[in-house]
Amino acid sequence: MVRFILCAVWTVLFLILSLPLVLIALILQIFSPMARAKYSQVIISGAFKVVTFLAGTKIVVNGKENIPDGAVLYTPNHRSIFDIIITYPLCKGQTGYVAKKETKKFPIFSWWMSLMNCQFLDRKDLRSGLKMINKCIDLVKKGSSICIFPEGTRNKGTDPLLEFHSGSFKIAEKTGCPIVPVCIINSSNVFENQFPKIKKTTVYVNYLPAIETAGMSRDEIKGLTDRIHGELEKAYIEKTSEA
């Protein structure tokens, strides 16, 4: 329980003490929304690194050279709330994550998320979901990467992956940005598998080769969901056996 308490205390202290930094971000917004987003990402990435340190989490990264320059769509598998904490500091360039709308209930933290170009998805409201995807498309066109979990929720079962939501890939389809599948191994062993304890764990983050969507045919676009699901599932099974 010691690690859980340390992480909880750090999180509360950071959120309170970061309020003046939120004000700085809002001032930056007046001059440059992208500068505001980059500044906010640096602050939160630093906070997340402290959480992983206090949790005793060792991160082994492979394939980061597979991330192209410019805006991309990251599509990781999802088994833990630590997936975001672990991967955010690894993002190449400014990146906004797609989170469920319930996250907006947490004050200060949700402010920081908005400042970093994160978007909130209402999974029960199709119209709201379409608006959110359009916002992500606009952000990619302006140079910001987006990270979305195609499974839509955390995988709590024994299957390597849940079924993917095809709408997750509309962002790449409409912008032509590369898709970078991300295979995360062992993240649920940090927290979820022994809730409420946090256990010292090695987490493996594997960036698979980017998939270029620019110039894809209609049939290739239609096959993206199955293709990426297959590649991530294969990588998950292989990497899990190696870990």
C-alpha positions as CSV (number, residue, x, y, z in Angstrom):
1,M,0.0,0.0,0.0
2,V,3.0,2.3,0.5
3,R,3.4,2.9,-3.3
4,F,-0.3,3.6,-3.7
5,I,-0.2,6.2,-0.9
6,L,2.9,7.8,-2.3
7,C,1.3,8.1,-5.8
8,A,-2.0,9.4,-4.3
9,V,-0.3,12.0,-2.2
10,W,1.9,13.2,-5.1
11,T,-1.1,13.4,-7.4
12,V,-3.1,15.6,-4.9
13,L,-0.1,17.8,-4.2
14,F,0.7,18.3,-7.8
15,L,-2.9,19.2,-8.8
16,I,-3.1,21.8,-6.0
17,L,0.4,23.3,-6.6
18,S,0.0,23.3,-10.3
19,L,-2.8,25.9,-10.3
20,P,-0.5,28.8,-11.0
21,L,1.0,26.8,-13.9
22,V,-2.6,26.5,-15.3
23,L,-2.7,30.3,-15.3
24,I,0.5,30.5,-17.4
25,A,-1.0,28.0,-19.9
26,L,-4.1,30.2,-20.2
27,I,-1.9,33.2,-20.9
28,L,0.0,31.2,-23.6
29,Q,-3.3,30.3,-25.2
30,I,-3.8,34.0,-26.0
31,F,-0.6,34.0,-28.2
32,S,-0.4,30.4,-29.5
33,P,-2.7,27.5,-28.8
34,M,0.1,25.1,-29.9
35,A,2.6,26.7,-27.5
36,R,0.0,26.3,-24.7
37,A,-0.5,22.6,-25.6
38,K,3.3,21.9,-25.7
39,Y,3.9,23.7,-22.4
40,S,1.1,21.8,-20.7
41,Q,2.4,18.5,-22.1
42,V,5.9,19.1,-20.6
43,I,4.3,19.8,-17.2
44,I,2.1,16.7,-17.2
45,S,4.8,14.5,-18.6
46,G,7.0,15.5,-15.8
47,A,4.3,14.7,-13.2
48,F,3.6,11.3,-14.8
49,K,7.3,10.5,-14.7
50,V,7.2,11.1,-10.9
51,V,4.2,8.7,-10.6
52,T,6.0,5.9,-12.5
53,F,9.1,6.4,-10.3
54,L,7.0,6.3,-7.1
55,A,5.1,3.2,-8.4
56,G,8.4,1.5,-9.0
57,T,7.6,1.0,-12.7
58,K,10.5,0.3,-15.1
59,I,9.6,1.1,-18.7
60,V,11.3,-0.7,-21.5
61,V,10.7,0.9,-24.9
62,N,11.2,-0.7,-28.3
63,G,10.7,0.6,-31.8
64,K,10.5,4.3,-31.0
65,E,12.3,4.9,-34.3
66,N,9.1,3.7,-36.0
67,I,7.4,7.0,-35.1
68,P,7.5,9.3,-38.1
69,D,8.0,13.0,-37.8
70,G,4.9,15.1,-37.9
71,A,1.4,14.3,-36.7
72,V,0.4,10.7,-36.2
73,L,-2.4,8.6,-34.8
74,Y,-1.2,6.4,-32.0
75,T,-3.4,3.3,-31.4
76,P,-2.4,1.4,-28.3
77,N,-4.0,-1.6,-26.6
78,H,-5.5,-0.8,-23.3
79,R,-5.4,-2.7,-20.0
80,S,-4.6,-0.2,-17.3
81,I,-5.0,3.4,-16.2
82,F,-1.2,3.4,-16.2
83,D,-1.2,3.1,-20.0
84,I,-1.7,6.9,-20.3
85,I,0.8,7.7,-17.4
86,I,3.5,5.5,-19.0
87,T,3.1,6.5,-22.7
88,Y,2.4,10.2,-22.5
89,P,6.0,11.2,-21.7
90,L,7.1,9.0,-24.6
91,C,5.1,10.8,-27.2
92,K,7.0,12.4,-30.1
93,G,5.7,15.9,-30.4
94,Q,2.5,17.4,-29.1
95,T,-0.1,14.8,-28.6
96,G,-3.7,14.8,-27.4
97,Y,-5.3,11.7,-25.9
98,V,-8.9,10.7,-26.3
99,A,-10.5,9.9,-22.9
100,K,-14.0,9.0,-21.8
101,K,-16.2,11.9,-20.8
102,E,-16.3,10.8,-17.2
103,T,-12.7,12.1,-16.9
104,K,-14.1,15.6,-17.0
105,K,-15.5,15.2,-13.5
106,F,-12.0,15.4,-12.0
107,P,-11.2,19.1,-11.5
108,I,-7.8,20.5,-12.3
109,F,-6.7,17.2,-14.0
110,S,-9.4,17.6,-16.6
111,W,-8.3,21.2,-17.1
112,W,-4.8,20.1,-17.9
113,M,-6.1,17.5,-20.3
114,S,-8.0,20.2,-22.2
115,L,-4.9,22.4,-22.3
116,M,-3.0,19.5,-23.9
117,N,-5.6,19.1,-26.7
118,C,-7.1,16.0,-25.1
119,Q,-10.7,15.2,-26.2
120,F,-13.5,13.7,-24.2
121,L,-15.7,11.0,-25.8
122,D,-19.3,10.3,-24.8
123,R,-19.7,6.7,-25.9
124,K,-23.5,6.8,-25.6
125,D,-23.9,9.9,-27.8
126,L,-23.1,9.2,-31.5
127,R,-23.5,12.9,-32.5
128,S,-21.1,14.0,-29.7
129,G,-18.7,11.3,-30.8
130,L,-18.7,12.5,-34.4
131,K,-18.0,16.1,-33.2
132,M,-15.1,14.8,-31.1
133,I,-13.6,12.9,-34.1
134,N,-13.9,16.1,-36.2
135,K,-12.0,18.0,-33.5
136,C,-9.3,15.4,-33.6
137,I,-9.1,15.7,-37.4
138,D,-8.7,19.4,-37.1
139,L,-6.0,19.1,-34.5
140,V,-4.0,16.6,-36.7
141,K,-4.3,19.0,-39.6
142,K,-2.8,21.7,-37.3
143,G,0.2,19.4,-36.4
144,S,-0.9,17.7,-33.2
145,S,-0.8,13.9,-32.9
146,I,-3.7,12.0,-31.4
147,C,-3.7,8.9,-29.2
148,I,-6.9,6.8,-29.2
149,F,-7.5,3.4,-27.7
150,P,-9.4,1.4,-30.4
151,E,-10.8,-1.0,-27.9
152,G,-12.8,1.8,-26.4
153,T,-12.3,0.6,-22.8
154,R,-9.8,-1.3,-20.7
155,N,-9.5,-5.0,-21.5
156,K,-10.1,-6.8,-18.2
157,G,-10.3,-10.3,-19.7
158,T,-7.9,-13.0,-20.9
159,D,-8.2,-12.4,-24.6
160,P,-5.2,-10.5,-26.0
161,L,-7.4,-7.6,-27.4
162,L,-11.0,-6.6,-27.3
163,E,-12.8,-5.8,-30.6
164,F,-11.7,-2.6,-32.2
165,H,-14.1,0.3,-32.9
166,S,-13.6,1.2,-36.6
167,G,-14.4,4.9,-36.0
168,S,-11.1,5.2,-34.2
169,F,-9.3,5.2,-37.5
170,K,-11.5,7.9,-39.1
171,I,-8.9,10.5,-38.0
172,A,-6.2,8.9,-40.1
173,E,-8.6,8.2,-43.0
174,K,-9.6,11.9,-43.2
175,T,-6.2,13.4,-42.7
176,G,-3.8,10.8,-44.3
177,C,-1.6,10.8,-41.2
178,P,0.4,7.7,-40.4
179,I,-1.0,5.2,-37.8
180,V,1.4,3.9,-35.2
181,P,0.1,0.8,-33.4
182,V,1.5,0.6,-29.8
183,C,1.7,-2.7,-28.0
184,I,1.8,-2.3,-24.2
185,I,2.7,-5.4,-22.1
186,N,2.3,-5.8,-18.3
187,S,0.7,-2.5,-17.5
188,S,-2.2,-4.1,-15.6
189,N,0.4,-5.7,-13.2
190,V,1.2,-2.2,-11.9
191,F,-2.2,-1.7,-10.3
192,E,-5.3,-3.4,-11.6
193,N,-4.2,-7.0,-10.9
194,Q,-3.8,-6.4,-7.2
195,F,-6.0,-3.4,-6.6
196,P,-5.7,-1.3,-4.5
197,K,-2.0,-2.1,-4.2
198,I,0.7,-0.8,-6.6
199,K,3.4,-3.3,-7.4
200,K,6.9,-2.8,-8.8
201,T,6.7,-3.9,-12.4
202,T,8.5,-3.8,-15.7
203,V,6.2,-2.5,-18.5
204,Y,7.1,-3.0,-22.1
205,V,6.1,-0.4,-24.7
206,N,6.5,-1.5,-28.3
207,Y,6.0,0.9,-31.2
208,L,5.1,-1.2,-34.3
209,P,6.1,0.0,-37.8
210,A,3.9,3.0,-38.9
211,I,1.2,2.4,-41.4
212,E,1.0,5.1,-44.1
213,T,-2.6,5.9,-44.9
214,A,-2.0,8.7,-47.5
215,G,-2.9,7.3,-50.9
216,M,-4.7,4.2,-49.6
217,S,-7.4,2.7,-51.7
218,R,-11.0,2.6,-50.4
219,D,-10.6,-1.2,-49.8
220,E,-7.4,-0.7,-47.9
221,I,-9.1,1.9,-45.7
222,K,-12.0,-0.4,-45.0
223,G,-9.5,-3.1,-44.0
224,L,-7.5,-0.9,-41.6
225,T,-9.5,-2.0,-38.5
226,D,-8.9,-5.7,-39.0
227,R,-5.3,-5.1,-40.2
228,I,-4.2,-3.2,-37.1
229,H,-6.1,-5.4,-34.8
230,G,-4.3,-8.4,-36.3
231,E,-0.9,-6.8,-36.1
232,L,-1.3,-5.7,-32.5
233,E,-2.8,-9.0,-31.4
234,K,0.2,-10.9,-33.0
235,A,2.7,-8.5,-31.3
236,Y,0.9,-8.8,-28.0
237,I,1.1,-12.6,-28.0
238,E,4.8,-12.6,-29.1
239,K,5.9,-9.9,-26.7
240,T,4.0,-11.4,-23.8
241,S,5.8,-14.7,-24.2
242,E,9.1,-12.8,-24.3
243,A,8.5,-10.7,-21.2
